Amino acid sequence: MKLNAKNEKKLVTDILIKLGTQENQADIVAQATVDADLKGFTSHGIGRFSQYIKGFKAKTINLEGDIDIERETEAMALINGNSLFGQYVARRAMDLAIEKAKNVGIGIVGTHNGNHFGVTGYYSDLASQKGCIGVVIANTEPAIAPFGGKKPLIGTNPIAIGIPNEDTYIALDMATSVAARGKLLESRRKGESIPEGTALDKDGKPTTDPAKGIEGSILPFGGFKGYGLAFLIEILTGSLVNAGIGTGVKGTATCSEDCTKGDLFLAIDPEKFVGKEQFNDETDKFLDEIRADNGVIPGSLEVERVKGNLANGWELDPVLFDTLNDICKNIDIDIEDYAA
């Protein structure tokens, strides 16, 4: 079965509302899900959706109430997500960071007690769409072993940066591991192997089996550099925001237990620094230099994927279709009604 952006958004929204999700939160979850699939991050889009449904049953995702702002100044805030959808908590956090940046030049908002929020770049994009630089970091359940060790103690801790530009989409969205855990989960579901150099099994030996990689550890990108970045993100999204850290982070790979991850959202308004016009002019000059040397602009791959997926839609693999179909049958929804 094939989906497109419009039908997937409606499918996700309809399922969530049928299950009792607040309409405004269902809409944000659907937007983030479609954004991931349009960009080709299927492991963090519809492929991750069934995890949230399991969270309903385990009562680790709260369908009622709202966030609480626990601490706040002109430039920062700390949010308790009250176990609501991670996408909703993250959207509220970045919106608040943008608001603060527009007022004082910079806004930084930390969150704890949220849930898995999908693809990190969706939230940095929110800032760049409003004329701000957006930076988002998060921690996850341990998957990376310390440099020199073999026991997973650090998450695949993603980072996303979005730069506002009138003509060019400039963005970086990546895990600090060679591959995000979601990629391994997706490969396991599809019965596919993972590339060499991605993961180690529980005995510290290289493996191309995603199941063994999940049981073992995923390698950091770039050796010690990726490990060091993941290590520091762990602290910035753990200790700093009253969230779990290291082995204290749970509930991102599955929803069987309460999610203890943390997130940090940063928005910077160039207008308050050098002015929007100067910032854009200098950025455009730099882009021209890169293009003159046939260089690649970060974000260009996502632009091409979005174009292709908007035009052609995307196929659900058989296992994912069966999983979604079972969810739909239980709430009297015919999944075939949403086929592209």
N, C-alpha and C positions, 0 to 999 in steps of 0.2 A: 504493500500500500504506500502511495505517495502522499506527502503533505506539502502545503505551501504556507507562507507566513500568515495569511489571513485565516486559513482553516485551523492551523495549529493553535493560534492565539484563542480562537473560539473554543476549540476542544479543551484546552487547558483550563480556560475560564469556566466553561460549563461544568467540567468535572469538579473543580474546586468549590464552586458555588453549591452544586448538588450535595457536596459533602459538608457544607456548613461554613465555608470560608467567607469572611466579610468581603463584600464586592470590591472595595477599593484595594484590598490586599490581593485578591485573586487577579485583578487586572495587572498589578505590578509583577506578580510571579509570572504571568503569561507573557508580558513584555520582555522580561529578562530571559525567559526560556526561548522565545523566538529569536531574540538577539544572538544568543549563543549558537543556535542552529544556522542562522543566516551567515554567520562568520565561519561556520565549519567546525565549531567546537561542540560536536554532537554529544560528547561525553558529559558536557555540562548543561545540555539543553534538554530535549525531550527524553534523551537516554538516561537522565538522572531523575526524571519526574516521578517514577514509581517509588523512589526512595522517600519522597515526601508523603506519599500516601501511607507508606508503612509507618511514618512518623505520627500520623493521625491515630493509627491503631495502638501504637506504643505510648501515645499521649506525651511524646517529646516535642511535638509541635502544637502550640497553643492557638486555637482558632478564635479566642475571645480577648478583648482588652486592647491595650495600646502600649507603646513604648513609654518609658519614664526617663526624663532627663535628670540625672542624679547630681551632676555638677556642671556649672556653666559660667563662662566669662565672655567678654566681647569676641574673643578669638577662638575659644575652645569649648567643647562640651563632652560629657561622658554619658552615654546612653545605655540603659538596661533594656534589652530587647524583650524581656519577659517571655522568652521561648516562642515568640511569634515567627512567622516565615522570615528566613534570612534575607530574602529579596526585599521584603517590606522594610525591615529594620535598616538594611544597607541604603535603601533609597531615601529614607527619612534622614539618615546620617549625612549622606552626601548633599542632599538638599539644604540641610542646615549649615554644612561647611561652606557651600557656595554663598548662602545668604550672609554669612559672617565675612567671607572674603570680599564681597561687594561693599561691605560696610567699612572694614578696617584693613583690607588688603590680603589677609590670610585667614583661613578658617580650618581648624583641625578638630575632628570629632572621632572619638573612640567608642566602640561598642563591645558589650559582652552579653552573654545570655541570649544569643541569637540562634541562628541555624545556618546550614549550608546555603550560600546565596547565589549559586550559579557561577557565571563567568565574571571574573574580576573587572575586566575591561568595560563592562556595561556601565559601571559606576564612575570610572574615570571619564568615560564619554559624556556622562551627564554634565560634568564640569566644563569640558571643552565646548560642548554645545551652548553653554552659557557664557562663553568668552573667558573662562578660567582655565588655568592649568590644573589638571586633576591627577592625584597620586593616591593609589589604594594598595594597602598591604593587608595580609591576613595570615593567621596560622591555621594549621590543620592537624589532624591526628598524626602521630609519629609515623614516618615512612622512610626518613633518611637516617642512616647511621652516622655517628660522629666521625670526622676524618680520622682514620686509623682504627676505628671500631667496626662492629658488625651488627649491633643491636639498634633498631630504629628508636631514636630519641627526639627527632626533630621533624616537623611537618614538611610537606612539599611547598610550603609557604609562598603563595603567588605575589607578584607585584605587577601593577598596571599603571601606566603613565599616559595621559592624553594631553596633547598640545593644541590649543585653539588656532585655527587657521581658516581663512575664508574660502580657500581654493583646494586645500590638500588635507586629507585625513592623516594625521600624524599620531600614532599610538603604538604602545608596546604592552603586551599582555602575556605574561609567562609565569610558569612555575619556576622555583629555584632548583628543581630536580630536572633530570634529563627529560622526563615525561611526567605529566600530572598523574596522580593516582587514578583519576577518572579514565585516563587513556588505558590503563591496565585493566580496570574494571570492564571497560568497553571491549577490549581485546578478548578478555576471558569470556564475556557473553557471546561474542561472535565466533569463538573457537579459533582465534588467530594468535600467532606468536608475536612477540615483541622484538624489536631490533636488538642486536648484540650491543652491549655497553649501556643498557638501560637499567638493569636491576641485578641484584644478587639474591640467591636463595637463603634460607634460614641458617645455612652453614657458611655463608659468606662467599659462595662460589657463583660465578656468572651464570645467568639463566636467560633463556628466551621464552620461558613459560610464564605467562602473566600471573597465573595462580601462585606459582612459587615466588614470583617477585613480590606479590602482595603479602605473602606470608613472611618473606624475608625483608629486603630493603631496596629502595629505589636510589640510584646514584645521583648525587648533586651534579648540576651542569658545571662544566669548566673546572672540575676538581675542587681544590680548596677554595677558589673564589666563590663558586656557587654555594659551597658549604658555609662559608663565612657570612654570605648574604642571608641565607636561610636562618642561620644561628641568630643574627641580629634582629631579623624580622620577628623571630620567636619571642624575643624580649619586648620589642615595641608593640606587639599585638597580644602579649600575655601579661607580664608584670605591670606594664604601663596602664592598661585599660581594665584591670580587675578581672581578667579572663584566665583560663588555664594556660599552662606553659609546659612544654616537653611532654612527658608521659601523663600529665594532667589534662591534656587536650583529648576530648572524646566527642563522638557524635557527628563527625563530618563524613566519614566513610559509610556509616549506616546511621539509621535513626532509632536504633534499639535502645539507646541510652541518651540522657540529656546532653545537649551540645554545649561544650565549654570553651569553644574557640573564641578568639577575639579578632577585631578588625580595626583599622585606622584609616580614616578618610581625610585627605588634605586637598584644599582648594586654594589657589593663588590667583589673584587678579592682576594681570600685567598692567592694567590701567593705573594702579596705585604705585607701581614701581617706575617704569619708564614711559608709560602711556601706551595705549593700545596700538596706535599708528606706528610708533617706533619699533615696538616689539614685533609687529607683523612684518614691517619692512626688513628688519634684520633677519628674521626667520626665513622670509622668502629668498633673500640673497643666499643664505646658507643652502636652502633647498635647490636653488639654481646651480650652485657649485657641485652638489652631489649628483644632480641629474646630468650635468655636463661631463661627468666622469662615468656615466652609465650606472651610477649607484642606485641602490634600492632605498626607498623611503619606508621606515617602519610603519606598518599599517596598510601598505599597498596590497599585500596578499589578501588581507581581510576585505578590502574594497572589491577585488576581483571575485572572491568567494561570494560576497553579498550579491553582486550583479548576477552571477550564475545561478545562485539559489533563488533569487527573486524571479528569475526567468523560468527556471526549470523545476523548482521545488526539490524535495529530497525524499528518498525511500526509507521506510522503516525496515530494519532487518527482521527476519521471521521471529526471533526470540522476543525482541522488543514489541513487535506487533501483538504477539500472544499475551504478553504481560499487560499491555495497555487495553487490549480487548477484554481481558478478564476483569480489569478495573471497571470498564464501561458497562459490562454485562451486569455487574453487581449493583449498579445504580440506574439501570434502565436507559442507558445511552447506547445508540448504535454507532459504533466507531466508523463504519463505512460511510455515514452521512458527512464525514469530514474529509473524505478523500479528495485530493486535488484533481 
